[in-house]
Amino acid sequence: MNTIEKFNEHVMATYGRYPLVMESGSDECAVDEDGKKYIDFGSGIGTNSLGYCNDDWVNAVCDQVKTLQHTSNYYYTKVQADFASKLAEATGMDKIFFGNSGAEANECAIKIARKYSFDKYGKGRHNIITLVNSFHGRTLTTLSATGQDVFHNYFFPFTEGFIYVEANNIEDLKSKIDNTVCAIMFEYVQGEGGVLTLDKEFVDAIYEIAEKNDILTISDEVQTGVGRTGKFLAGDNYGKKADIITLAKGIAGGLPMGACLTGKKCSGVLTGGTHGSTFGGNPVCCAGGLAVLNKAADSDFLDEVVKKGEYFRKKLSEIDEVVSTSGIGLMIGITLKSKKAGDMAKAALEKGLLVLTAKDKLRLLPPLTVTYDEIDEGMKILAEILA
C-alpha cells in the first residue's frame, strides 16, 4: 500500500488533494517522497512565511521544545509574554488572545464585539455586518459570518446575527446600518473570495460609519497580515487600524497559531471565564512566532516584500494569457484569458511548481523570503504552462 492509499484509508476526504506526498522542505522549495523538487509559490496557503525550515525559526522552535513544550493557561510563560509584547509593538494594539487558527481568532473577535455591545447597550445589539464573498473560517459561526452562499448548506441551523453587504458598495453598507448592528467585519483583500482588494473609499466609509454609530470594526487579517501585503498589517496600506484585528496563517511560520488583538477600546471586554483555549499561546508556537516577528516586523524586510510583489507583477504582465493581476504585495491573484485555473495548477505541479487557486483565478502566496532567482525559476514554469 502506497502513502496515498494508506492516507485515504483512514483520513476523512474533506480536501481536494493533489497527488503529491510531501517529504521535506528547505527555504522556498519542497521535496516529495520520490525526491522531486518543487518551488513553492503557495507556502502552505500563506503559512510558511519564512519558507521551509528557516534556520533561525528551526533553532528557536527546537530550543523551546527541549525546554517546555506545553503548560496550561493557569500559569505564565516567558516566551508567551515576549511574543505578546513583540506582536503588540508590531501592530500598535493593546491586548491579545492566542488561539490555534484563523477561525478561532475570528470566533474570539465575534464574541468580543457582541459582549462589548451587550455590556454597553444590553440585549438586541448583536448583528455583525460582513461582506459578500468574504471568508472567515469553517466553524459553524465563522461559516455563518462568511458571505458566500456555497458555504451555507448542510450544517443547519447556522448561527444567526450576520448581515451581508456587497464589497465596495457604500450605499448598500449604509442601508444595512441600524441599532441592532454591533460590528462590521471585513478583509482588506478577500483571499479565498478571489484576491479582491477593497477600495479605499469603501474602507474609509466603514470607519466613518462605525465611529459615528459606536460600531466596532473587525479586520480579518488571517491571510493579509504578518507582512503579506508589504506592510505588517494590510490596514497600514489604508492608514487604518480596526478596533479588533485577527491574525493566523503566517504568524508562527507553519505552527498552529491564531491571535485576536484589540485596541484599548475593547481591551477589558473579555474577563475571567468568558473565553479560553487549551493550546492557545503554546510555548513552541510562540517561539516560532517570535522568530517570524524578528524578520517580518522589520521595515527593510517589508520593503523587500513590496519590491518582490512588483517584480512578480511585471513578470506576469509579460505573459499573453494573463489578463490582469489583483491583490497587494505577495498576495497575487491572476485572471486568465482562456485557460482554467484548476487545470493550470495541476500542470504547474507536474512541472515542479506549487500554486494555488481562488475562485476562477490562479493565486500566488509565496514565502516572504522568496528570492529573485526562485521567482525567475518559478515564473519560467508558469509562463511555459500558460503558453
N, C-alpha and C positions, 0 to 999 in steps of 0.2 A: 504493500500500500504506500503510495507516494504521499508527500506532505499535504497536498491539496485535498486528496481523498480522505486522509486522516483528519484533517481540519474540519471538512464538511460533515464528517460522521457525527460530530458532537457539538459543533458551534452553530448557533442559530443563523439562518440565512437572511440576516437583516440588511446586508450591504450588497451592492453590485460590485463584487470584487474583480479586479483584473488578475489574470493567471500569472502572477509574479510572487515568488516566495522570497521575501527579504531575508538576507543572511547577516549583512554587516553594512556599515557606512563610515565614511571618513570625509570630513569637510563638506563639500556640496554634492557628493556622489554616494549612491547606494550600490550594493553588490548583491546579486541574487545567489541562491544556493548552488548554482552551476558556475559561479564565478563571473557572470556577465555584469558589466559596469553600467550604471545609469546616472546621467546628470539629472539632478532633481530640481525642477522648477515649481514644485508643489510644496516642499518642506513639511509633509505631513499635514496638509491644509493649513499652512502658515504657522505651524507649531515649532518646528526645529529652526528657531530664529537664528541660531548661530551655526546651523548646519549639523552634520553628524559628528558627535564625539569631539567637539571642540576641546582642546587641551585644558584650558582654564576651567571650563564647565565640568569636565570629567574629574579633574583634581578636586574641585570644590565638592562635588557630589560624593565622590569616593571617600574623602576625608570625613564628611558628615556621616556616611553610612557606617564607618568604623568607629564613630563617636557615640551617636544616638540616632536610631532610625525612626523612633516614634515615641511620643508621650501624649497623654490625654490633655485636653484643653483646661483641665483643672489646674495645670501648672504652667509656668512660664518657660520659654527657651530664649537664649540669647540670639540665635540665628533668626527666629521669627521677629524679634524686636529690631534687629539690624535690617532685615528685609523690609519691614513695615516703614521704618524710618527712611530708607533709601527710596522706596516707592512713593511715599508722601512728598519727599523732596523733588522727585522727578515729575510728579503730577500737579503739585500745588494743592493737593487735597488734605483733609484733616484726619479722618478715621477710616479704617479698613476692616472688612470682614473677609477672611480667607475661606474658600471652599475648594472644590475639586474640578470645576468645569465652568464653561460659559453659561450653561443652563442654570447651574446653581447660583452663579453670580447674579443672573437676571432674576431668579426667584427671590433672592435677597433684596434686590432693588425694588421689586414689586411690593414686597412686604413693608419695606421702609416707607415707600410712598403712601401706602394705604394707612399705615399706623400714624405717620405724620399728620395726615388729614383727619383721621379719627380722633387723635389726641387734641387737635385744634378746633375741629368743627363737629365732631360726633359722627354718627352713622349716616350713610347715604351719599357720602362724597368719596366714592371708591373707584370710579371708572378711570381707565387709563387709555389714552389715545395712542395707537401705534400706526404704522404706515402700511398701506397696501404694498405687497411684495417684500415685506420685511421677513427676517428670520431671527428668532430669539431663543430657540432651543427645542428639545424633544420631550421634556417633561409635560405633563398634562397642562399645567398653567402656562408654560412658555410656548407650547404649541398653540394655546388659545391666544396668546399675545402675538403670535406670528400671523402676519396679514396675507396669507396665501391659502386659498380655498382647498388646494390639493392636500393640505395637511389636516384639514378639519373633517376627518372621516374616521370611522371605525370605533373610536375611543369615547363614545358618548357616555355621559354628558360632559361637555367641556366646561372649564372654569368660566364663569360669567364675568362681566365687567371690563370688556375690551371693545373699543370703538375704533374703526379703521378709517384712515384718511389717505387720500391719494397723495403720494410723494410729490413735492414741488407745486402743489395746488393750494395756494394761500387761502382762497375763498372757501374751499372745502374744509380746511382746518378751522377757519373762523366759524363756519356753520355748525361745527360739532362741539364747540365750547359752551358748556353750561355749568350750573352749580353742582353737578354730580361728578365733574372731572377733577381728579387729584394730581394727574401727571401726564406728560407727553413723553413717549419713549421712542427712540429713533436710532438708526445707524447713519453716520455721515456718508458712508459708502455701503450700499446694500450688496454685501458679498455674495451670499447664496442666491440672492434675487437677480443676479446678472451683472455685478460690479457697476452699479448705478450710483452716481455721485449726486448728493443733494445740492441744489442751487444755493448760493449764498443768501439770496433774498428770502428763500423759504426758511433757511436756518435762522436768519435774523428775525423773521416773523414768529417762529416758535418761541424764541427767547423773549420777545416783546410781549406776546400774548401771555406767556407763562408768568412773567413778572407782574403784569397788570392784574392778573387774577389769582395770585398766590398759588399757581400750579407748578409742581416740581418738574424739572427737566431731567430725563434719564438718557444718557448717551451710551448705547451698547457698542463698546469698543473691543469686543471679544476678538474680532478679526482685524480691525483697523488700528488697534493700539500697539504699544511697545515698539514704536519706530517703523511700523509697516508703511506708513504714508510719507516718511521722511521727517515727521515730527514725532515726538514721543507719543502724543495723543493726536488723533485726527482732528479733534476740535481746535487744536492750535492753528491749523490751516485756516480756520474761520475766525480766529480770535475769540473763541467761546469756550466756556467751561461749564458743564452741566452741574446741577446740584448733586447728582449721583452718576457715577461712571462705573461701568463694568469692564473687566479685563479677563482674559484667559489665553487660550492658544499659545502664542509665543512667549508668554510671561515667564515660564520656567524652562524654556529651551527643550521641551519634549516630555517633561514630567507633568502629571495631572495637577493643575493649579488653576483656580479661578479667584478673582478678587472683586469685591464690591466696595467702592470708595465713595465717601461723602465729603461735602464741604461742611463748614461749621453749622449751616442751617439745619442739617439733618444729623449732626454728629452724635446727638444724645437720644435719638429715636429708639434704637434697639437697646433694651436693657436686659438685665439678668433673666435668663429663661425664655426670652422671646425668639431666639434663633440659635442654631448650633450646627456643628459638623464634626463628626468623629475625626476625620482625616484632615480637616481644614487647618492650614498652617503647618503641615507636616514638616519636620526639620530638614529632611532630604530635599523636598520640593523647594523649600525656602532657600536652601544652599544653592540649588540650581538657579533659582530666581535671582539671587544676588549676583551670580556670575553673568547672567544675562544683562542685568541693570548696569553692571560695571562697564559694559560696552554700549548697550543700546540707549542709554541715557546721556551719552557723550555727544556734544554738538557736532564735532568733526565727523563722528561716525554717522550721524543722521544726515549731514550734508552729503556724504557719500551715497547714502540711500537715494537721495533726490537725484544725484548725478547718474546713478545706475538705472533708475527708473526712466530718465530721459534717454539714456543710451538704448535701453530696450525699445522704447517707442520709436526712436529713429530707425533702428534695425527693422522693426515691424512695418514701418511706413514704406520700406523699400520692397515689400512683398506684395505682388499684384493681388493675391487672393484676400489680403487684409483690407477690409472696407474702412474700419476705424478702430480706435482703442478707447478704453474708458478706465476710470479709477485714478488713484493718486499714488505716487511713489512706486514701491514694488508690489502694488496691488493692481493687477492689469487684466482687464477684460478685452477680448479680441473678437470683433464681429467679422465673420467670414462672408465672402461673396456668394459662393455656391456649395461649398463643402460642409458636411455636418460635423459639429464639434466633437461629438462622441466618437465618430469614425476616426477623426484626426488624433484624438487622444490615444486610441488603440494603435494607430500607425506609428505614433511617436514612441510608444512603449516598445514596439518591435525594433525600433532603430536605436534604443538606448536613451530615451528622453522621457522623463515623467512630467506630465502636465495635468491640469485639472479642467473641469468644465463648470459652467454656471449658466443654467437655462440653455440658450442656444449659442453661447459664447465659449471659446476657449478661455481658460483663466490661468494666470501665472501668479504664484505666490512664492518666489524663490527665497532661499535663506537670505537674510540681510547681509550676510558675509560673502555672498556670491562674488566671484572675481570676474573681471572683464574677459579674461581668456575663457572662462566657463560660459559666460554669456555668449561669446562668439561661437563656441563649440555647439552649444545648445541651439542657438538661432540658426546655425547651418543645417542642423537636422530638421528644425521646424520649417525652414524655407524649402527644404527638399520635399517634405511630405505635402506641403501646401501647393507645391508646383504640380 
